[in-house]
Amino acid sequence: MEWTGDPSELGACGINCGNCDIRLATDNKEIAERLAKGFKERGIIPNATPDMFRCDGCRGDRSMHWSANCGILACCVDERGQENCSECRDFPCTQLEEWSTRNERYEKALNRLKSL
């Protein structure tokens, strides 16, 4: 799976942020409202409101980041000043490998980085 999209849409971890509903909700009220409703209905965030769903990506304004406390983001962008983890001399590291086992989306993200 070779990455052929816009590099700015790729998260530090390899997730394709360009099609992420949370990132799209930043500029789309209807998506934000749908997300808030879904998070409430599933009991994930019982008091979810549309304005909670905003993200400018890993290199954007941290106050506008869905996972501003992400360890991968902190290591890659903050500590090492890289665009994504594939640039790291330690790639793929234990943290990224373990994260990729959590679900199929994360596994695909790691494989995307491996294809760069």
PERAPE-V195002 format. One record per residue. N is the residue number from 1. OMEGA is omega in radians with two decimals (* if undefined). D_LAST is the distance of its C-alpha to the last C-alpha in whole Angstrom. Layout:
n = (N	N)
omega = (OMEGA	OMEGA)
d_last = (D_LAST	D_LAST)
This chain:
n = (1	2	3	4	5	6	7	8	9	10	11	12	13	14	15	16	17	18	19	20	21	22	23	24	25	26	27	28	29	30	31	32	33	34	35	36	37	38	39	40	41	42	43	44	45	46	47	48	49	50	51	52	53	54	55	56	57	58	59	60	61	62	63	64	65	66	67	68	69	70	71	72	73	74	75	76	77	78	79	80	81	82	83	84	85	86	87	88	89	90	91	92	93	94	95	96	97	98	99	100	101	102	103	104	105	106	107	108	109	110	111	112	113	114	115	116)
omega = (-3.13	-3.14	3.14	-3.11	3.11	-3.12	-3.14	3.13	-3.12	3.11	3.12	-3.09	-3.13	3.10	3.07	-3.10	-3.11	3.11	-3.14	-3.14	-3.13	3.09	3.13	-3.14	3.12	-3.10	-3.08	-3.07	-3.12	3.10	3.13	3.12	3.11	3.12	-3.14	3.13	-3.14	3.13	3.09	-3.08	-3.13	3.10	-3.14	3.05	-3.05	-3.12	-3.10	3.06	-3.11	-3.10	3.09	-3.02	-3.11	3.06	3.08	3.12	-3.02	-3.11	3.14	3.12	-3.07	3.09	3.12	-3.12	-3.10	-3.10	-3.06	-3.14	-3.11	3.13	3.11	3.09	-3.13	-3.12	-3.04	-3.02	-3.04	-3.05	-3.03	3.08	-3.09	3.08	3.10	-3.02	-3.12	3.14	-3.02	3.10	3.14	-3.09	-0.19	-3.09	3.14	-3.13	-3.12	3.12	3.14	3.11	-3.07	3.14	-3.08	3.08	-3.06	3.13	3.13	3.09	3.10	3.12	3.11	3.12	3.07	3.12	3.13	-3.12	-3.09	*)
d_last = (9	7	7	9	11	13	10	14	14	11	13	13	12	10	13	13	16	17	19	20	24	25	23	24	28	28	29	30	34	34	30	31	35	33	31	34	36	34	33	37	38	36	37	34	35	39	39	36	37	35	34	32	29	27	24	22	19	18	19	22	25	25	29	27	24	25	24	25	25	22	22	18	18	21	19	16	17	21	21	18	18	14	12	10	10	7	9	12	14	15	12	12	16	19	19	16	16	20	19	17	20	22	21	19	17	16	15	13	11	10	9	7	5	6	4	0)
